[in-house]
Amino acid sequence: MIYDALDGKLTKSSGEALVQDRYSLRCCPQFLGPIVETMYDITQIIEIEMNSANDNPLIDTDTGKVYCGGNFLGEHVALAMDRLRQVIGLMAKHLDVQVAQLVTPEFNNGLPACLVGNRARQVNIGVKALQICGNSIMPVLLFLGTSITDKFPTHAEQYNQNINSMGQMSACLARQSISTLCQHLSICLLVCVQALDLRANIIEKETNYDARPLLSENTRRVYEAVRLIINVPIDRKRPYIWDDGEHALDEHIARVAENLIGNENGPLYKLFSLTIMDSLHCADPGANQTHQPQGHEEQVAGVNIYKTGQGKSAIVLFTDIFGYTFINTRKLADRFANDTGTTVLIPDYFHGDPMNPTIPNYRDLLPDWLKRHPTTEACEIADKFISTIKGHYESIQVIGFCYGAKVVVYLITHPELSSTIKAAIVGHPSMLVKEEAKQIRRPILFLCAEIDHIFTPDIEEYFEKELATSGFGTFLKYPGTVHGFIVRPDGSPQVNQQSEKAVQDAIEYFKKNI
């Protein structure tokens, strides 16, 4: 192989496809992954600090003791803001490289130089001005990423304040960095819209600049949102930028940037916020809830269960990773029992070992936890459980959230089990695969989040299409929500409202199928 390489037999000639993509594409997960994880860590730190006691002194009213400590110092905040500014600069650096490749014919796989729209015009710069503007912003963001927590002198106030976190200053710089990043992101989004228009026209043999049919669901929504914000409708006959000077690009940059950071009702702000939230919500317990359980624990078929209600018909609730003792889940079970007049049962298919959100860094433990509790084992327990109780109730319905949705779909795709189940519901499901859609044999209601990186748009669309053919499926989507919103709402008014609506929709579905 080495001799073949030296002889040129394994090399690509000019113009042929690269053996490997350049680092900015090939190493994208390795470059952006740590950035995303760092931002998540920063979020956790700030959340803890925002909810901590920072008085000086702290007074213990039970003992009368007074503690004079520097809980106000804010070193965690300072270091977190330093890190935030650093990773923002790294993001800008990566985006700048991507834009540079998009506008360069040697690297953009057939797109025109500078993404020019009207190539018949002798002088047209396309998006070159946008690229140069973004390129000039990028060094500013890298400069703003410089640490400030180590820059404070040690002799202030006659050496009383001989250390200082510089947290407030670092946070102020972080605000400036975020604002500047939004300008940079705006430029990148506008460049991408132009590139997508031109790519669509190449694919469509120069007959159509509308890129929407070629895009994934999330990319399409961003593409449409940018067009809406800048008030330039999608046009099959021409790209976003056709000739120089036809748009006030500085105004477009300002509009998109304002939508990213300052307009909570704007399409981009909402879309990006939901997407970021969703990436964190599979293992997020949500806002704290309080509830006095109305049922009791007992054992059925060797499985511990929570039982509530005294109806002749049963609803079996299969839980997410937080298990049958999770107060949010028991609260839902009590609600279902009261409002449907049924008996609700929650089996513990984790054998007393659910995920525990009170453990530090518990999300890091999730992969090992899933190995201990594969869904195949949960399905076997559910199989045995349903077989045991089926003679004791007039009808049985099932509902599963997240992890539990996989168990529900298992139950209604197996002939020997599905005949026992009258109807099913799944809420923000996980781990479903397309092959299961054709095997579903009972009526099922899908309660879907607006943004869900687990039950992704393509999987949802496939299930909806297959179940429309069989007539078994009903799909409801709840705006402003992400994965986990029913069992684990985040406490915001919008999500609480949609969570309540989903619960009520589930109750009505149960009533219809008792």
N, C-alpha and C positions, 0 to 999 in steps of 0.2 A: 504493500500500500504506500509506503514511504517513497519507493522508487517511482510508482505511478504518479504520485503527487508531484515529484520533482520533474517528471516528464510532461507534466501538464494534463494528464489524463483525467484528473479529478478536479480540475479547476473550471470555473465558468468564464466564458469569454465576455467581453463588454456587451452589455445590453441584455444578457440573460439574467434569469432570476438569481437572487442571492441564495447561497447555501443556508445562511443564517441571517435573521434580521439584525439590524443595528441595535446597540444596547438600549436605546430609548424605548424600543418595542420589546425586544427579547427579555430585557431585565425589568420590564415595567412592574410586575408583581413584587420583585425583590426590592425595587426602589420605592414604590408607593406603599407597599404593605407596611413597612415600619413607620411610615409617616401617618397612615391611618391609625395604627395601633397607638402611636404616641399621642395623637389627638384624643383618642378614647381615654388613655391614661390621664391626660390633662383634664378632661371632663370629669372623671372620677375624683381627682384631687380637688378641683374647684367646688364640686358638689359637697364634699366633706367639709371643706373650709367654710363654705357658705352656711352650713348648718352647725358650725362649732361655736363654742363660747369663747369670745375674745376679749372679755372684760378684764380690766386691771384695777383693783384686785378682783379675784373670784371669791364670792362669799358662800360658804356652806351653811345654809339656813338651819339644817338639822343639828349641826354640831356647834355652830357659831364661829367656826374657824374662818380666818381670812388668809387667802393665798395670794401673795404678791408675786406674780409671774408675768412674763412677757408674752402672753397669749395673743397679743395684738400684732406681733412682729411680722407675720405673714411671709415667712421664708418659703413655705410651700407654694404660695401664690406667685411669689417672685420667680422662683425657678421654673414653675409651670409656664409663666408668661414668656420667659426667656426661650424655653423649648418651643413654645407655640410659634414665636417669631422665626425661630430657626427653620422649622419644618415648612412654614409658609414660603420662606425663601427657596427652599429645595423644590417645592411644588412649582414655583414660578420658573425655576431653572429648567425643570423637566418640560413644562408647557412651551417654553421658549424654543427648546430644541425641536419639539414636535411641530410647531408652527413653521420653523425654518425648513424642515423637510417637506412640509405640505406645499410650500411656495416654490420649491426648487425642482425643476423637471428631472434632474438626475436621480431624485429620490422619491418622487410622488407617484410613480407608476402610471404615467400617461396624462396627468393633469397639465394644463397650460402653465407656463411660467407666471409666477405671481398671481395665479388663479384669475387671470384676465378673462372677463366675460366676452366682450366684443373684440375678437382677434382681427377683424377686418380693419379696425381703426389703427392707424399707424402709431399713435401715441396713446397708450393706455397702461396704467400701472397696477390695475386690479386691486389686490389687498396689500401691496407693498408698503403703503403708508401705515396701514394697521400693524403690519409686522414690525416696522421700525419703531413705532410708538411703543408696542409691547416690549421690544428689545431694550428700549431705554428705561422702562419701568422695572424690569427684572433686576438690574444691579441695585436699585433702591431697596427692593425687598430683601436682597441678600445683605445689604448694609444694615437694614433694620433688624436683621436676624442676629446681630452681634449682642453678646451678653452684656448686661448692665449691672447684674447683681454683685459683681466683684469690683465695682468701680467707686464705691463710697469711701470717703476719707474716714479715718478713725479717731478724730479729735473734736467732734461736734459737741456743743453744750458742755464745755469743760470736761470732756471725756465721759459724760453720762451716756450719750448716744454713740458709744464707741464701736458699735456694730449696728447696721441697718440693712434690712432686706432689699430695699429699693423696689418693693413690690408694686407700689402705686405707679412709679415711673415706668416700670417694665410693662404694667398693664396699659398705661397710656400709649406707650409705643406699640403694644400689641393691637390696640384699637386702630392706630394709624396704619399698621401693617395690614390689618384685615381690610380696611377701606381701600388701600392701594391695591391689594390683591384682587378686589372686586373689579377695579379698573382693568387689571391684567386679564382676569377671567372673561370680562366682557369682550375684549379684543379677540381672545381665543375663540369664543363662541361665535362671533361674527365671521371670523376666518373659516371656522368649521362649517357654518351654514353655506358659505360660498363654495367650499370644497365639495360638500354633499350634493349641491345643485349640479355642479359640473360633473361629478362622478356619475350621477343618475343619467345625465345626458349622454355620456359615453356608453353606459350600459344599454340605454334605450336607443342606441344608434342615432343619436342627435335628433331625437323627436320629442323629448320630454325632460324638463328640468326639475320635476317634482320628485323629490327623493323619498317621500314617505313610504311607498310600498316596499322599499329596499331596507328599511330600518327596523331594528328591534323596537319593542314597545317603549322602553324607557328613552332610547335615543330619539324616537319619533316625537315623544312628548316634549323633550327639550327643544328639538328642531322647531316644532309648532309654537312653543312658548316664546322663543326668541323672535320669530316672525311677528307674533301678536304684539309683543312689547314695542318693537321698532315700527310697527304699523306698515309693514311691507308684505302684502299677501303673497302666498306661494303662487307662482306663475309657471305653468307648463312650458311657456314659450321663451322664458328668459330667466337667468339666474338672479340672485339677490343683487349683485353689482354687475351691470352691463357696461356702462361707460363711466369714466372719471367724472366726478362732480355732480352726479345725479342724486346722490344722497349726502346729507350732512352727517358724516360718519362720527364726528365728535358728539353729536346729539344722540346717536344710536348707542355709542359707548356709555354715555351718561345714563340713558334710560335703562339699559341692561344692568349696569352697576347698581343703580338705585333699587332695582327690583331684587337684586341678589341680597342686599343688606338692609334696605330700609322700608320695603313694602311687604308686610306680612301677608297681605291678601293677593300679592302678585303671583303669577303662574310659576315663575322660576324659583322664587323664595320657597313657596309651598312645596314644589316638586323636590328641590334639593334637600330641604329640611326633612321631609318624609323619608327620602331615600337614606339619609344619614341615620335617622332614628331607627329605621327598619333594620339596618345592619347591626344594631345593638340589641334588638328586642327579642330574639329567640330565647335568650337566657336572662332576660330582664324581668324581675318580679313586679315591676310597675309601682304605682303609688301605694303607700300603706293603706290597708283597709282594716276596719274593725267589724266584728260580727260575733254574736253569741250563737253558736251552733244549736240547732233545734233537734238534731238527731242523735244517734248513738253509734258506738262501734260494736261490731260482733264479728263472727267468723263464719264463712260459707265456703265449702269445698276446700278447706285448708287455707283460705285467703282472708286476711283481715279486710273488713269493709266499713264504710260509713253508710248508715241507713237512715233515711229521713222520709217522713210521710207514711200514710197508711192506706194508700189506694190499692185497688184490685189489679191495676195495670202498673207496669214497671218501666222506668227509664234507667238505663245503665250509663253512667258517665265515666268515660275513660280520660284520664288526666294528662296534662302536660308534664314536663320533667320535674315539677315541684310536688307532685304526688297527692295522695288522698287526704293528707293532713293540712294542706295549704288552705288558709282561711278563705281566700278568694274563691276557691273551688267549692268549699262547703257552703259558702254563702250562695253561690249559684244553685247548688243542689237543693238547698232549702227553698229558694225562690221557685224553682221548677216544681217541687213537690206541692208547695202552697197554691201556685197558680194553675196547675194542671190537675190536681187531685189524685196524683199518682204516688207510688213509692219510688224513691230515687236511691240507687245504690252506686257507691264508688268503690271499686275494688282496688286494693293495694298491690299492683303487679310489680312493684319495686322492692318488695320484701323489707319494708322499713328503711330503705336506702334511697330516698329521693335526693335530687339536687338541693343543696342548702345555700340560699343566697346570702346568709349571714357570715359565711366563711370568707376570709379575705382572698381575693383573686379566684373566686369559685369558678369563673368562666374558664380559667385555664384548666380546670379539672374536668370539664365537660367531655372531651374526647375519651378519657379513661372511663368516665362514668357510663358513656354510651356503650363501651366495650363490655362493661359488666351487665348492662341491661339492654341487650339487643331487642329489637321489635319482634323478632321471631319468638323469643321467650315470652314476651308480653302477649302475643297472639295466642300462644298455647294456653296461657293462664286464662285468657278471655274465653277461649273455646270451652275449656272445662267449666268455667263459671257459668256461661250461658246455658250449657247443657244441664247443669245442676238446677238452675232456677226456673227453667222453661215450663215446668209443670205446676208452678206455684202462682203464676200470674195469668190473667186473661190475655194480655198482650205485652210484648216487650219492644221498646224502642231504644235506640242507642245514640249517644252523642260523644264526640271526641274532639279535643282541642290540641293543636300542635302535634306532639308525639302521639297522643291518643287517637288522632284522626287516622293514622296508619292502621291501628287496631280495628277501628270501625269499618274501614274499607275492606280489611281482611274478612271480617264477619259477613259482609254482604256480597262477597265475591265467591264464597264457597257454598256449593249446593246444599251440603248437609247442615250448614249453619244459617244460610240466608233465609230459609223457609221459616226459621224461628223468629226472625226480626221483621217487624211490621214496617218500620221506617227508620231512617238514620239522618243525623246532622253532623257536619264537620265544620269547625271554626278555625280559621287561619291554619289550614293543615300543613303538615310537613312530611317529608320522605315519601310522598306519593310518586309513582312512576306511571308513565302514559299507558303502559300495557294493562294496568288495572282498570282503566276506564271501560273497556269493552266487556269486562267480566262482572261489572256491577249488576246485581239482580233485584235490588229493592229500591224504592223511592229514597232519594237523598237530597238534602238541602245543604248547599255550600254557602257559608257566611264568610265572605272574602274581604280582606283589607284592600285599601286602594293601592298601597305599595307593599309588595311582599317579595323579598329576595329568596324565599324558600318555596312557596307556592307561586312560582314565577308566571308571568303573563302567558308564555308559550304553553306551559303545562295546564294552566287554567283554561286557556282557549281550547286545547285539545280535549280536556274532560268535558267542557261545555258542548263542543261539537258532537262528540260521541254520545253523550247522554241526551242530547236533543234528538238524535236518531232513535234511541231506545225509549225515550219518553220518561226516563227515571229521574233526571236531574233538574234541580232548580238552583239558580245562582243569584245571590244578592251581594252587592258591593257597597261598602260604606266609606264615603268621602272623608279625606283628612285622617285616615287611619293607617297603621302599619301592623306588621305581624305581632300577634299577642294581645290585640286591643280589647278583646271580649273579656278574657279572664284577668288580664293584667293591664287595664287602662292606666295611662300615665298621669291622670288627675286633671288634665286640661279640659276646659268646658266642651270643646269640639269632640274630643275623644270620648269623654264621659257620655255625651249625648248619643254618639254613634254606638258605643258599647251597650247602652240601655236599649237602643232601637234593635240591635242584633239579638239581645236577650228576649225582647218582646216578640220578635219575629220567630225565634226558636219556640217560644211558648205557644204561639198560635199554630205553628206547624205540628207540635206535639198534640195539641187539642184535636186538630183535624184528623190525626192518624191513630188516636186511642182506640 
